[in-house]
């Protein structure tokens, strides 16, 4: 592990107790935040164990590996025979509510391990995977929904299957079986861990602070940021608002654009950087045209990790809003903190312990009320009024932005460094490996190990048991 002491990077050697760890995750080129997260943290974990194998369907996972790395990149299709030949001490599953994680479901019930749950609900992704197929698995979906939520209305599954779930998915999160079948479940904030523990009192659930790589380490991003602003034609006196991670309505991009378009003659001009993958269900270009913002909104789309720090440094304020929320902790928000940028966030329950100024107050003078504030929290119920006001206030007060940004960097250093997360992961992995696999009643299709046909054929040949 590398520790920075008085500006010097020192290598701290760990007493390595050999373990074999399998880590299931999406990896780049998959654009999900969890892919980048795994790519960053696993090289720090590999030296602490005897073996750490990354299982991912990414076609170029091997070429995407950060260097140096002791990790091996393996296709998920090779897991079963590898595990049978030389069993892993623990399997770690990085599970989120997106199609990037579909491949994990085939393994997590058969081989219980440590589940790192990045969202409080996975219903949307799981339902899509089971139902949007050439031959939809409707019966399996309905069975999973009943097993996860036995008290749900009996016809509820048909509503979701018809594509009419909308925001109802979060009320039936489809995580009970996942939690019940895991040795240990970890989430990235204490509020979500407490809520899940109350809902699942017999399960082992804990919290681990998320960490991200230092966006400022070893690079002069200031010069790159200035060059980027010049290339985009952004005036030197403009206040730039950056939004990162995905151009989606859930990131409140439509509301951000409306707020920026509101007349504010007393403040510098505001420009917007939108950095992230476009969402197929949201036409951001149409909104930009409708609001007449073509000259002030700059859509970068997906940006490579190496270029991302400059795009963050080019912003004076980072907009990290989220609604509705699945209880997640945003890695893109943490990167903005690490870059020393003041952030706007939605006032969510999982952020209640973070020092944030309320947008309902005067955001221009946080020092008097909260000298350690790292950003501003916007009430989702009053967003149309609060968001334009707080943006105008921050645009007009560069000294406030600077103070909030310095506090943001200090908060990241104290709570969200990558090395601290690696230390926490090492403890978590050893804890989970020592726990027994739980007994969990599963629907028939989840308990099926896929060997039925082989067993039938062997039985016809007079062989009573599989030879492996």
N, C-alpha and C positions, 0 to 999 in steps of 0.2 A: 504494500500500500504506500502511496506517496503522500507525505504530510508536508505542508508549507509552514516553516518556522522562520519568522523574521526575514521573509523574502527568499529563503533557501528551501529548495525542494529536497527532502530527505526520504530515503527508502526505509520503511519499517518492515522488517521480516516477521511473518507470522509463523507460529508453530503449526505446521500443516498436519492435520490428522486425515489421512487419505480417505476420500469418499468419491463415489461415482454418482454424478448428478446429470440428469437429463432435463433440458430446459426447452419447453415448447413455446414458440413465439412466432409471430410474423417478423420478418426482417426486411430491410431494404433490398430491392427497390419498392416494396410495399410502402406507400406514403403515410401509413398510420403513425401516430405519435408513439405507440407502443413498440413499433419496429425500431425506431431510433433509440428509444429508451433501452431496449435489450441490447442493441449494438454498443451502447455506451457503457453499460454497467457490467456486462459479462466478462470483458477482459480484465477487470479488477477482481473478479471472483475466481477466475480460472486458477491462479497460482495458489489459492487457499484450499483447493481440493485436488484429489488425485486425477480426476477427469471431469470436465464439464462439456457435454455435447449439446449443441444447439440443433433442435429439430424444427425445420421450417420448410414450407413448400416454395420459398422464393427461388426462382430459377438461377439467379446469380448471387446466391448467398455467400458462396465461397469468395467471390471476387469483391463482395462488399465488406468483408471482414476487416475490422480495424486492426492496425498493427502497432505494437506486437500483440499477439493473442495466442494463448494456449488452447483455445476452444477448437472443437471439431464441428464442422457443419454437415449435418446428416439429413437425408430425406426422411420424412415421417414414415414412409413405407418400410423403412429398414428397422424401425424401433422394436417390433415384436421379437424378431429373431435375435437382435442384439441383446435385448433385455433377458431373453430366455437363456442365451449362451453365457452371459455374464451380467447378473441382475444389478440394476442401479440401486443405490441406497435411497435415492429420492428422485421423484419426478416433479418438476416445477412447471405449472401451467399458467401462462399469462393470458387471462381471459377478459375480453371486452365485448361490447355490444356492437360488433360490426362483422361483416363477412370475412374480414382478414383472419378471424379466429375459428372459422367453420371447421377446419381440419382437426382442431383439438378435441371436439366432442367425441370422436371415435375412440379416444384413449382415456379421458379423465375418469370415467366410471369404472373401466376395467382395471386401471392401474392407479389407485388412489395416491395422491401426493399432496403437495402444497399448491393451493389455488391462490393466485394473486388476482383479485377481482378489481378490475379498473372501473367498472360501472355497477351501480346498485341494481340495475336491471339488464337482462340480456334477452328479453322476450322478443324484441323486434328481429334481432339477427337470427335467433334460433327458429322462429316461426317462418321467416323468409327461406331459410335453408331447407326446412322440411316441406314447405308448401309450394315454393316456386321451382318446381322440378318438372321434368318430362313426365314422370309418374309421381304426382304429389303423395306424400306420406301423411295423409290426413288423419288416419287412425292413430298413428304414432304421435302426431302433434297433440291430438285430443287427450291421449293417455298421459303424455307428459304434463299437460296443463292440469289435468285432474290430480295427478300425483303431487305436483307442486302446490296446488291450491284447491284442496278438497272442499273448501267452503265456498268456492266461486259458483255463480249461477250456472246451472247445468248446460245452458245453451251459449255460454260466453265464447267458447272456442269457435263456434260457427261465425260469430261476429268478426273475430280476428281473421279467420280464414277467408272471409269475404272482403278483406281489405278495409274494414271499417273501424279499426282499432283506434286510430288517431293517438291522442295523448293518454288513452286508457292503458296502454302497455305498462306504464310505470306503476299502476295500481296492482298489477299482477306480474311481478318482476321475473318469475321463472328461475329463481336462484336457489330455492330450498333444496332440491336434489343435489345440486352442485356442492352446496355447503355441507349437506349431510353426508356426502360420499367422500369428503376430503379429510386428510389427516389434520390439516390446519388451513384456515382461510385468512388471508391478509388483505387489507385495504389500505388506501393511502391517506386517510385522515381519521382522527379519533372519533369524530361525530358519527361517521358512517359505521365504524366498528361498533360503537355503542348501540346504534339503532339495529344493526344486524344481530348483535348478541341478545338484545331484548326479544327479537322475533324468533331467534333460534337458540334458546337457552341451553340446549344440550350439545351445541357445536363449539369447537375451539376456534375463536375469532380474535384477531389482533390487528393492530395498526402499525404501519411502517412509513416513516416520512419519505416522500419522494425526493430524489435528488436529480440534478441535471448537470451536464458539463459546464464549465466556466466559459461563457461566451467571450470573455475579454482576455483569456490566457494566451500569451504568446503572439498577439496580433495587434496591429495598429488599426483598429477598426474605425477610428475617428476620420482618418484620411479617406478610407474607403467609403464611409458614409457621406462625407462631403462630395466626393466624386459622384456618388450615386444620385444625390439630390440635384447636382448640376446636370447630370445626364437626363434626368426626368423633367428638367425645366422648372423645378420648384424654387420660387423666390427665396432669397436669403432671409427675409423677415417673416416667412410663413411659419405657422405652427403645424407640424406634421403629426397626424394621428395614425398609428400603425395597428393593424389587426392581423393576427397570425394563427395558423393552424388549420384553417379550413374556411372557405367562403360559404357559410351556411346561414340560414335564418336563425338557427339555434345560437349562433354566435352574435346575434342581434345586429347583423350587418345592415338590414333594411333600416333599423332604427338609428344606427350610426350615421348612415347617409342622410336621413331626414334631418338629424340634428345639425350636421355640418352645413346643410343647405339653408338653414334658418338664418335670416339676416342678422348680422352682428357687426354693424359699422364701427363700433368702438374698439374692436379687437383686430389683431393681425389676421390676414387670410389663413384659412385652414385647408390643408391638403390631407388626403387619405391614402395610405399604402395598404393594399389588400394582398397579403402574402399567404398562399396556401392553395390547396387543391380546390377547384370549383366543385360545387355540389350539383348533381344532376337534377335535383328538385328545386333549384333556385336560379333564376336568370338575373344575375347581378348587373349585367350590361343594360338590361331593360330599365332597372331602377336608376342607374346612373344617367341614362338618357332622359328619363321622365323628370328627373330633378335638375337637369341642366348642369351636371357636374363633370362633364367630359374632360374639362381642363384641370380639374382639381382632384380627381380620383385616379390612382395609378394601380392597375391590377397586374401583379407580378405572376400570379399563379403559383404552382409548386416551385420551391427554391431548394437547391441542394444544401445539405447541412453546412458545408464549408462556407457558403455565401450568406447563410442566415444571419450571423452576427452583424454584418454590415447593414442589412435591411432593418435590424432592430435598432442599431445605433443611429440610423437615419431618421428615426421617429423621436419626437419630443415627448409624446405621451403614447402609451400602449393601451389599446382598448381590448380588454379580456372578459367581456360580458358573456354570460351563458344563461339561457332560459328556454325551455325547461332544463332542469339539471337532474342527472342520475346519481348525484352524490359524488361525482368524480373530482379528482384533483387535476388541474390543468397543467401539463408539462410546458405548454407554450407560455402560460402565465409565469411559471418559475423561471423560464429562460429570460423573460423580460425583466424580472427582478434581478437576475444575475447580470444583465446588461446595464443595470443601474438606471432603469427607466421607471418613472411614475406610472402606475397602472390604474385603470378604471375596471372595477369588477362588479358583478351583480352581488347584492347583499344576500348571500346564501348561508344556510345554517352551518355548513362545514367551514366557513371562514369566520365564525364568531370570535375566535381567539386571535385573529390577525389584527394588528393595529391599523385600522382604516378610518378615514374621516367619512362621515355620512354626507352624501351629496345633498341631503336636505338642509345642511348647514352651509356656512360660508366656506367653500373649499379654498378660497384665496388666502386664508389665514390659519393653516393647520397647526402651526408651531405653538400658538397660544393655548390651544386645547389639547393637542396630542403631538408633542414634539417628536415622537418616534414613528409617526404615521408613514406608511409606505405607499399609500394610494387612497383612492376614493371609492366608496361603495355606493352603488346606485340601487334604489329600491325598485324591484321589478313592477310593483303596483303603481309607481309614480314616474316610470321611466320617460314618458314623452315630455314631462316638464323638467325633470332633473338633468337629463343627459345634455340637452342644449346649453343649460345654464352652467353646468360644471365644465363643459368643454370651453365655453367662452371665458370662464374664470381662469382656467389653466393657461389658455392661449395668451391671455393678457398679463400673466405673472410668471416670467421665466425664473425668478428667484425661488418661487414656491415649487416649480417643477424640479429645479436643481436639488432642493432640500428633500423632496419626496424621493427623488432618484437615488440620492446618497443613502437614505434610510432603506430603500428597497435592496440595494446591493448588500448592506450590512445584514439585513434579514436573511437574504439568500446564503450569505457566508455562515450564519449561525444555525440555519435549519435545513438547507436544501442542497448541500454540496454532494457531488457524486461519490466522493470517498466516504462520507458519512453514511450514505445509503448502502454502499458496499459492505461497510462494517455491520450495519443492521441486518442486511441480507445473510451474512455469514452466520450470525446468531440465529436467525429465523430458520435457515436451512437445517442447521444441526438440531434445533428444537423439533422441527417437523419430522425429520428422519427418525427421531427417537419415539415418536408417537405411533400407536398401532393403527392399522387401517380400520375405519369404522364399519359397522354392519348397517347397511342402508337398504331398505326395501325399494326396489326399482321396477318400473314397468317392464314387461317382457322384452320389448325391443332393445332396451338398454342393458338388460342382463344377458342377452344373446351374445356369445363370444365369437360367432361367425364360423364355428367348426361343425355345425350340424350336418352338413352334407358330407364332410370328411368322415365323421363318426358313423354315418349311415353306411357309407361305402365300405369302411373297414369292418363294420358289423357283418355285412354280407360276405366278407372274406374270412370271417371267423376270428377277427382280431378285436378284442374287447376294449382296448384302451389305446389312445393316441400314443405314439412312440416319443412324443416330446411334450 
